[in-house]
């Protein structure tokens, strides 16, 4: 299905939550979450600070904001959505919330960037490999860990539902970008995949890391881990601009070929949503449009 998105339409994005959907605009972020009693709650936040700074309008540097969204803002609202599913005494708030965010961030960096370097160091002790091959294998390890991680958590009933909300988020944005009315019956018809998805961002980031790290030469284990973490923001900036450009030119045949692996990976992180899930996504998106004065 061809997208009608153009430069006159803002690049809206989103994220699946626990029984909810987060939608992000240029000036606001909105989360719609259905609680354990079936009631939909709306939480909204005006994007200030770094979101309204000059950085947000500078190519490449604005990718840092997307990285912040993925690692901090997204985790924050994921935790908030979890709180709607628990009793008052089970809520994660205050210092515990920020500790949870720090632990989650540390786990993500350790799993996807430190662990592949450690495995590669162990492999290097048994086989003599050139630098290019070392970086290539490390990149493939990083990609393999990402895919295995997604597959494993996808077996969980709770995460499977999150993936369905991910699908509802994509369908809603796809419907809007194709100029359709945002109602459940209309949104349901649209595809699960979206070229600017965070899953595509992760895959692009990993592929770019293989290329960039290949130019760093032979490094000790400590320096390899240090550079992987140090270069993460830089690679994220490049990945964001590439994903943004590809999304704006998705009808080009060459771009379609490049996008195919990204869209294929999204089959692991999206599921077909139910109508009530789509309702939550629409509630979130409509509130965002209201706040953005669209």
Secondary structure, DSSP 8 states (H G I E B T S, - for coil): ------TTS---EEEEETTEEEEE-SSEEEEEEE-TTS-EEEEEEE--GGGGSGGGGSTTTTHHHHHHIIIIIHHHHHHHHHHTTS-GGG---HHHHHHHHHHHHHHHHIIIIIHHHHHHHHHHTTS---HHHHHHHHHHHHHHHHHHHHHHHHTSHHHHHHHHHHHHHHHHHHHHHTT----HHHHTTS-S--TT-HHHHHHHHHHHHHHHHTTS-S--HHHHHHHHHHTHHHHHHHHHHHHHHHHHTTTSHHHHHHHHHHHHHHHHH-----HHHHHHHHHHHHHHHHHTT-
